[in-house]
Amino acid sequence: MSGTLFEVQAPSGKRIRLTDTIWRKIRLRHPEFRAPEYLNETRLAVEDPAYVIKGWTTEYLSLRWCTIAPGAPKYLCVVYRELNGDGFIITAFFISRHERLLRREVVWRRS
């Protein structure tokens, strides 16, 4: 069984966790996440996002501006799923054209 790297509360009130197995998969698919500071940025994207957007099916996309993103500042998108009392992170990636995602249903926005 994989260990939990962190567990935070999303704006919905649900607890969202990231396991070391999923973090390894994210870092394998997106080598820019190998920098250690991106683990905390991923946590902040779920805990204190700018937007939470409805995903393709039952997922949510949590967006947070990341000033230390590789290359230039851009949004960090963390995809997660909520279950009964909690949820889990599926993947994460950096996105420079976040406007396309905002065309979807925005379920939460920082005031």
C-alpha positions in Angstrom: 0.0 0.0 0.0 1.3 3.4 -0.9 1.9 6.1 1.7 0.1 9.4 1.8 2.3 12.4 1.1 -0.3 14.9 2.1 -4.0 15.3 2.8 -5.7 18.7 2.5 -9.2 20.1 2.5 -10.5 21.3 -0.8 -12.9 24.3 -1.0 -15.8 21.7 -1.1 -14.8 20.6 2.4 -13.7 17.2 1.3 -10.3 15.8 2.2 -8.1 15.2 -0.8 -4.9 13.1 -0.6 -1.8 12.5 -2.7 -0.1 9.2 -2.4 3.6 8.6 -3.2 2.5 6.2 -6.0 0.6 8.9 -7.8 3.3 11.5 -7.2 5.8 9.1 -8.8 3.5 8.7 -11.8 3.1 12.5 -12.1 6.9 13.0 -12.0 7.4 10.3 -14.6 4.9 11.8 -17.0 5.8 15.4 -16.3 9.6 15.6 -15.6 9.3 19.3 -14.5 7.7 18.0 -11.3 11.0 16.5 -10.2 11.9 19.8 -8.5 11.0 19.2 -4.8 9.2 22.6 -4.4 6.4 21.4 -6.7 5.1 19.0 -4.1 4.1 22.0 -2.0 2.8 23.8 -5.0 0.5 20.8 -5.7 -0.7 20.9 -2.2 -1.5 24.6 -2.4 -3.3 24.2 -5.7 -5.9 21.9 -4.0 -6.0 23.7 -0.6 -6.0 27.3 -1.8 -6.9 27.4 -5.6 -7.9 30.3 -7.7 -10.6 28.2 -9.4 -12.1 24.8 -9.2 -13.6 23.6 -12.5 -15.8 20.7 -13.3 -13.8 18.0 -15.2 -14.7 15.6 -18.0 -16.8 13.2 -15.9 -16.5 13.2 -12.1 -13.2 15.0 -11.8 -12.4 18.5 -10.6 -9.6 20.7 -11.9 -8.0 22.9 -9.3 -6.1 25.9 -10.8 -3.6 28.0 -8.9 -1.1 30.6 -10.3 2.4 29.3 -9.8 5.1 32.0 -10.0 7.9 29.3 -9.8 6.6 27.2 -12.7 9.2 26.0 -15.1 10.0 28.5 -17.9 7.7 31.3 -16.8 4.8 31.8 -14.3 1.7 29.9 -15.3 -1.2 28.0 -13.8 -0.8 24.6 -12.1 -3.7 22.3 -12.7 -4.4 19.5 -10.3 -7.0 17.0 -11.3 -8.7 15.1 -8.5 -11.8 13.1 -7.7 -14.0 13.4 -4.7 -15.7 10.3 -3.2 -18.0 10.0 -0.3 -16.0 11.7 2.5 -12.7 12.2 0.8 -10.9 12.2 -2.5 -7.6 11.7 -4.2 -5.4 13.4 -6.8 -5.2 11.8 -10.2 -2.6 14.0 -12.0 -1.1 17.5 -12.2 0.3 19.6 -15.0 1.2 23.2 -15.8 -1.0 25.1 -18.3 -0.4 28.5 -19.9 -3.8 28.8 -21.6 -6.1 28.3 -18.7 -8.9 30.4 -20.4 -9.9 27.3 -22.2 -10.6 25.5 -19.0 -12.6 28.4 -17.6 -15.1 27.9 -20.4 -16.2 24.8 -18.4 -18.4 25.0 -15.4 -16.5 26.9 -12.6 -17.8 25.4 -9.4 -15.7 27.5 -7.0 -13.7 30.8 -7.4 -11.5 32.6 -4.9 -13.2 35.9 -4.0 
